[in-house]
Amino acid sequence: MSPYPDSILFESPASPATTVHVEGGAPTLPQTLLHWLLDKHIVLHEEWEELPESDRHRLEQALTIDELLHALHQRHLITRFQMEAIRKGNGHELLLGSYRLLDLLGHGGMGTVYRGEHITLRRQVAVKVMSRASDGNERMVHRFYAEARAVARLQHPNIVACFDAGRWEQPGPTPMYRDYFVMELIPGQDLYTLVREKGPLAPHRACDLFRQVAEALAEAHRHGLIHRDIKPSNILVTPDWQAKVLDFGLARMPMRNVTEPGTLLGTIGYMAPEQARDPRNVDGRADLFSLGASLYWALTGVEPYPETGNPLQDLHRRLTTSPPPVHQLRPEVPQEVSDLVARLMQTDPDQRFPSARAVASTLTGFCLWLPNTAATLSREAASRTSKRERILIVDDEDSIRLLMTQLLKDRYELREAADAESAYEELARFSPDLLIVDVNLPGWSGTELIAKVRSAGWDSDRLKVLLMSGMMPDEALGGLSTTGADDFLAKPFKPSEFVSRVRALLMRRAQSSGSESSQPTQRISNALTQRQAPAKPASLPALRRAAPAEALSLTFSRLLAETSLVSEGHWRRIIRYVRALAGAVVDQGEYTRLKDDAYLELLAAIAPIYDIGMVAIPRGLLIKPDKLSEEESAVVQTHVTVGAEVMLSVAAKLGSELPFLPLAAEIVRHHHERWDGSGYPDMLKGHEIPLSARVVSLVSVYEALRSRRPYRPALSHARAVKLLSQDLQNHFDPHLLAAFLEAAPRFEQIHSEG
């Protein structure tokens, strides 16, 4: 306990109307308030001691409370939120056990959420404090802690983690209790706000996000927890596009029921019909309906069931109508994705997917092909995929060929043949990537055609074959496929299954034919004299294109880690820092390049190589514990030119095989340039510095500050952010620095995860 009396008023002589209530103070001078703030760790001793002595002296000599608070805020020792709370006499409410509250994040049904910080660990967190209106309501208190316990049981990267919970007694004449629990602090926006501000998501982006949400639900359902309130505002999206599910306040737990009959739990516009009727007896399929409704919003920007303000009318519409299909509102969304949403939102739970795991698996499949077909591809990726893949359909039934053509015509270049002989001739003229052939054909059979094609040199890497039949059982058809087909499908088929088989075969061809096959043999030339060069495969996903860059940067990063020049996990952190920074930067001007998936993946993959030139510097200089002399500093600075020259010399020989090398050289040479022109080696200024180097410059400095060096210990996240944003701010691109400050909590999380 403090030796001072409780609830003392501080009055500002310059502003008599301003009073400050603190627990445990003395009615003397602003200096007493300063000592109280330090004693309670609202102002951190570490940051106070880092102030220049002259600044500390001026603060200790402040004449008024206002003057002191403004000076503390100006020096980033307290936040504006803290300053206003102290002014209003609520300074004691800034403390909850081992946590200090820094900012207000938002209000929920059962409480208020703050940005906080663990006083000892300096880890920033989100603190949910139970609403005062719920004080004394044991049922609400029970539900509040039930949410904390529910989240604490779940360990999953797509669920907001719970770190702590408790009841804090605030000292005073009348003891007051504050119930709270502490969660992972997630930077970014909730999905509702993101779509409202930036518009519907690209189909491949939405599918990837909801794959993560489905994985989170699968983990919750595995523990017997039904969320019951999945909606866009309960899905957080980080700057690097990681989904985080939060708010398990309505979760139904196994063998426990705290829902009273007749109580409507959840949000009507996203609630499963069976949950509206009886929320006590729903299973995981109710969450799948809400998942589908949320995906509907993400893809269209339209509420599936807009609320009118009349709950009864909204509920009736909810139980008796269905929203228009996604594809109808947004034609560029593939039909398969629209169908998935419709299936998730089936009124009958038995018609939905059987589990969240099944939904996640389905969305994983979509994620593999959507980037190659979505209208939202980057210009660079679109140019590489502008030449459509070719398919030759061979079937003697006109109606079947017509059906297949209708299903495939929007995606591929098609040719048809009614018999095997004409198909064989068409192969030479058309040079297809996929052959769809029926077993029963006039003249040669489908299997005979396949045998001739394979014997002529059209191996599976060059030409995929889908064998079909409407007469044979699957077992026989599967046996025939061993004669040279890559897959088989019985008629009649589901359109979605047919399109999926076609797409999978073409993806397998693209992955197996990354480079052109060798020239056909003379035998192939004689058999197919008119054969054209095969079409180049569609470009691989961005991450696959970046694989060689990742391999090189990982190798170098491991080398530095083994020699103790970087800490363990350096490679992984740098890649994640780059993605987090790119996710938060403004989407305008040259910074739009950081929104291009292809460019960003390549930049992130090669970024850890920035200090490759260090291998040419004498180790004694790199681990010297004392300050380097001017001559020694000049030697160390040569690492940027040495490293860049190595990259460019390799690029001159292997540039066609490793096209990322010029970008690597750009990063290596210029990551020590400074925005104000004071960097090296070329003293570039402002936008003269390549964007890639400006990005790596900021993330590499943060990584260096957070890592132990021979001449200093590792700095805390708060100290590193302060140095970057104040002492070193002229070194960095202002737009990137603003993005860093927005994504700073994400940087801290990445560093803590190692």
HELIX and SHEET records of a PDB file:
HELIX    1   1 PRO A   30  ASP A   39  1                                  10    
HELIX    2   2 HIS A   45  GLU A   50  1                                   6    
HELIX    3   3 GLU A   53  GLU A   60  1                                   8    
HELIX    4   4 ILE A   65  GLN A   74  1                                  10    
HELIX    5   5 ARG A   80  ARG A   87  1                                   8    
HELIX    6   6 GLY A   91  LEU A   94  5                                   4    
HELIX    7   7 ARG A  132  SER A  134  5                                   3    
HELIX    8   8 GLU A  138  ALA A  152  1                                  15    
HELIX    9   9 LEU A  191  LYS A  198  1                                   8    
HELIX   10  10 PRO A  203  ARG A  222  1                                  20    
HELIX   11  11 PRO A  232  ASN A  234  5                                   3    
HELIX   12  12 ILE A  268  TYR A  270  5                                   3    
HELIX   13  13 PRO A  273  ARG A  277  1                                   5    
HELIX   14  14 PRO A  279  ASN A  281  5                                   3    
HELIX   15  15 GLY A  284  THR A  300  1                                  17    
HELIX   16  16 PRO A  311  THR A  320  1                                  10    
HELIX   17  17 VAL A  326  LEU A  329  1                                   4    
HELIX   18  18 GLN A  335  LEU A  344  1                                  10    
HELIX   19  19 PRO A  349  GLN A  351  5                                   3    
HELIX   20  20 ALA A  356  TRP A  369  1                                  14    
HELIX   21  21 LEU A  370  ASN A  372  5                                   3    
HELIX   22  22 ARG A  379  ARG A  384  1                                   6    
HELIX   23  23 ASP A  398  LEU A  408  1                                  11    
HELIX   24  24 ALA A  420  PHE A  430  1                                  11    
HELIX   25  25 GLY A  446  SER A  455  1                                  10    
HELIX   26  26 ASP A  474  LEU A  480  1                                   7    
HELIX   27  27 SER A  481  THR A  483  5                                   3    
HELIX   28  28 PRO A  495  SER A  512  1                                  18    
HELIX   29  29 GLN A  522  ALA A  527  1                                   6    
HELIX   30  30 ALA A  542  ARG A  545  1                                   4    
HELIX   31  31 ALA A  547  GLU A  562  1                                  16    
HELIX   32  32 HIS A  570  ALA A  584  1                                  15    
HELIX   33  33 GLY A  589  LYS A  595  5                                   7    
HELIX   34  34 ASP A  597  ILE A  606  1                                  10    
HELIX   35  35 ALA A  607  ILE A  609  5                                   3    
HELIX   36  36 ILE A  612  ALA A  616  5                                   5    
HELIX   37  37 ARG A  619  LEU A  622  1                                   4    
HELIX   38  38 GLU A  630  GLN A  637  1                                   8    
HELIX   39  39 HIS A  639  LEU A  654  1                                  16    
HELIX   40  40 LEU A  661  HIS A  670  1                                  10    
HELIX   41  41 GLY A  686  GLU A  688  5                                   3    
HELIX   42  42 LEU A  691  ARG A  706  1                                  16    
HELIX   43  43 HIS A  717  LYS A  722  1                                   6    
HELIX   44  44 LEU A  723  ASP A  727  3                                   5    
HELIX   45  45 GLN A  729  HIS A  731  5                                   3    
HELIX   46  46 PRO A  734  GLU A  753  1                                  20    
SHEET    1   A 2 ILE A   8  SER A  12  0                                        
SHEET    2   A 2 SER A  15  VAL A  22 -1                                        
SHEET    1   B 6 LEU A  95  LEU A  96  0                                        
SHEET    2   B 6 TYR A  99  HIS A 107 -1                                        
SHEET    3   B 6 GLY A 111  HIS A 118 -1                                        
SHEET    4   B 6 GLN A 124  MET A 130 -1                                        
SHEET    5   B 6 MET A 176  GLU A 184 -1                                        
SHEET    6   B 6 CYS A 162  GLN A 170 -1                                        
SHEET    1   C 3 GLN A 189  ASP A 190  0                                        
SHEET    2   C 3 ILE A 235  VAL A 237 -1                                        
SHEET    3   C 3 ALA A 243  VAL A 245 -1                                        
SHEET    1   D 5 GLU A 413  ALA A 417  0                                        
SHEET    2   D 5 ARG A 390  VAL A 394  1                                        
SHEET    3   D 5 LEU A 434  ASP A 438  1                                        
SHEET    4   D 5 LYS A 464  SER A 469  1                                        
SHEET    5   D 5 ASP A 487  ALA A 490  1                                        
END                                                                             
